[in-house]
């Protein structure tokens, strides 16, 4: 399914695909799509505002006014399908075959600690829990924090590792150790792993 085309519309999707191949001028984009320069300018201006396209220098010709070049942004590049989930699943399969599931889980926990960075920051327990939620958001999670009798719950409405956890639930150990490291508090993952995985972490108050 061409979901990028459905999301952006046919012309904008085609513009992104052309710019993904190389930097191009308005004239080059118009020629590539068979539409007018003005139509391309309108789309490019809108896509610049949306953070999908940016200026990329000028094209020095043999004569006339130098042409402004445009390129796709890293954020727009991430919209295209990637093989991350497939490759990570294959890698975890191989690791389990060679070193066993418990060792794989420990490796994932260590990866979560490294992803969290240094030692837990200063601040109240609630501030550190909120910081852990912010780290998950930066990784692509959509989460909110709620107070519960045991402490706090970070509840997600999706999962940044959804392409992996359907086949390897131990991948949640990575996020669990990240939350523990950033908050400095014991955390337990209680994620949903159905057709649409959702993150969930119970964090105990000291």
C-alpha positions in Angstrom: 0.0 0.0 0.0 1.3 3.5 -0.9 0.4 5.0 2.4 2.8 8.0 1.9 0.8 8.9 -1.2 -2.5 8.5 0.7 -1.2 10.6 3.5 0.4 13.4 1.5 -1.4 13.3 -1.8 0.0 12.1 -5.0 2.0 15.2 -6.1 3.7 15.7 -2.7 4.6 12.0 -2.5 6.2 12.2 -6.0 8.1 15.3 -5.0 9.5 13.6 -2.0 10.6 10.5 -4.0 12.4 12.8 -6.5 14.1 14.7 -3.8 15.1 11.5 -2.1 17.1 10.6 -5.1 19.0 13.9 -5.4 18.8 17.6 -4.8 16.7 19.3 -7.4 15.6 22.8 -8.5 12.0 23.9 -9.1 12.5 23.6 -12.9 13.8 20.0 -12.5 11.0 19.0 -10.3 8.4 20.5 -12.6 9.9 18.7 -15.6 10.1 15.4 -13.7 6.4 15.6 -12.8 5.1 17.3 -15.9 3.5 20.2 -14.0 4.1 23.9 -13.9 6.8 25.6 -11.9 4.2 27.6 -9.9 2.5 24.4 -8.9 5.8 23.0 -7.7 6.6 26.2 -5.8 3.3 26.0 -4.0 3.9 22.4 -2.9 7.5 23.0 -1.9 6.6 26.1 0.2 4.0 24.0 2.1 6.4 21.1 2.5 9.0 23.4 3.9 6.6 24.7 6.5 5.8 21.1 7.4 9.5 20.3 7.8 9.7 17.8 5.0 11.8 19.8 2.5 14.6 22.3 3.0 16.9 24.5 0.9 20.1 22.9 -0.2 22.3 25.6 -1.8 22.1 26.8 -5.4 23.0 25.2 -8.8 25.6 27.1 -10.6 24.9 27.1 -14.3 26.7 28.5 -17.3 24.5 31.5 -17.5 21.4 33.1 -16.0 20.3 33.3 -12.4 21.5 30.4 -10.1 18.7 28.0 -9.3 17.7 27.2 -5.7 18.1 23.5 -4.9 15.9 21.6 -2.5 16.3 18.3 -0.6 14.4 16.0 1.6 14.8 16.4 5.4 15.9 13.6 7.7 12.5 13.7 9.3 10.7 13.1 6.0 13.2 10.4 5.1 12.0 8.5 8.2 8.5 8.4 6.7 9.5 5.9 4.1 9.3 2.2 5.1 12.3 0.8 6.8 13.5 -2.7 7.5 14.5 -2.1 11.1 11.9 -4.4 12.5 12.7 -7.3 10.2 16.5 -7.0 10.8 16.1 -6.7 14.6 13.9 -9.7 14.7 16.4 -11.8 12.7 19.2 -10.6 14.9 17.4 -11.5 18.1 16.6 -14.9 16.6 20.3 -15.5 15.9 21.3 -14.3 19.4 18.8 -16.6 21.1 20.1 -19.6 19.1 23.7 -18.8 20.0 23.7 -17.5 23.5 20.2 -18.3 24.8 17.1 -16.3 25.8 18.3 -15.2 29.3 21.5 -13.8 27.9 19.6 -12.0 25.2 17.4 -10.4 27.8 20.4 -9.2 29.8 21.9 -7.7 26.7 18.7 -5.8 26.0 18.6 -4.5 29.6 22.2 -3.3 29.2 21.2 -1.6 25.9 18.4 0.2 27.7 20.8 1.4 30.4 23.2 2.8 27.7 20.3 4.4 25.9 19.3 6.2 29.1 22.7 7.8 29.4 24.5 8.6 32.6 23.5 8.4 36.3 19.9 9.2 37.3 19.4 13.0 37.4 18.6 15.1 40.5 15.0 16.0 41.2 12.0 14.7 43.0 10.7 11.2 42.2 7.9 12.6 40.1 10.3 14.8 38.1 12.5 11.8 37.4 9.4 9.7 36.3 8.4 12.5 34.0 11.9 12.7 32.6 11.7 8.9 31.9 8.5 9.5 30.0 10.1 12.3 28.0 13.0 9.9 27.0 10.4 7.4 25.7 8.7 10.1 23.7 12.0 11.1 22.1 12.4 7.5 21.1 9.0 7.6 19.3 6.6 6.5 22.1 3.3 8.3 22.9 3.0 8.1 26.7 1.4 9.7 29.7 2.2 9.5 33.4 -0.5 8.8 36.0 -0.3 8.5 39.8 -1.3 5.0 41.1 -1.2 3.6 44.7 2.1 1.9 44.1 3.8 5.0 42.7 3.4 5.9 39.0 2.4 4.3 35.8 3.8 5.3 32.4 1.0 4.3 30.0 1.6 4.2 26.3 -0.7 4.5 23.3 1.7 2.8 21.0 5.2 1.2 21.1 8.5 2.5 19.6 9.6 -1.2 19.4 6.3 -2.5 17.9 8.1 -4.0 14.9 10.0 -6.3 17.3 7.9 -7.0 20.4 5.3 -9.0 18.5 7.8 -11.7 18.0 10.3 -11.0 20.9 8.5 -9.8 24.0 11.9 -9.7 25.7 12.6 -6.5 23.8 10.4 -4.7 26.4 13.3 -5.3 28.8 15.3 -2.6 27.0 12.6 0.0 27.7 12.1 -1.3 31.2 15.8 -0.8 32.1 15.8 2.6 30.5 12.9 3.7 32.7 14.6 2.3 35.8 17.9 4.1 34.9 16.3 7.5 34.2 13.9 7.5 37.1 16.3 5.8 39.6 13.3 3.8 40.8 12.3 0.1 40.4 10.2 -0.3 37.3 8.2 -3.3 35.9 7.0 -3.5 32.4 3.3 -4.6 32.0 3.0 -3.9 28.3 0.2 -5.0 25.9 1.5 -7.2 23.1 -1.4 -7.8 20.9 -1.9 -6.8 17.3 -1.2 -3.2 18.3 1.5 -3.2 21.1 1.3 -0.6 23.8 3.9 0.3 26.4 3.2 0.3 30.1 5.5 0.5 33.1 4.7 0.4 36.8 7.2 2.5 38.8 7.4 2.0 42.6 7.8 4.9 44.9 10.7 4.7 47.2 
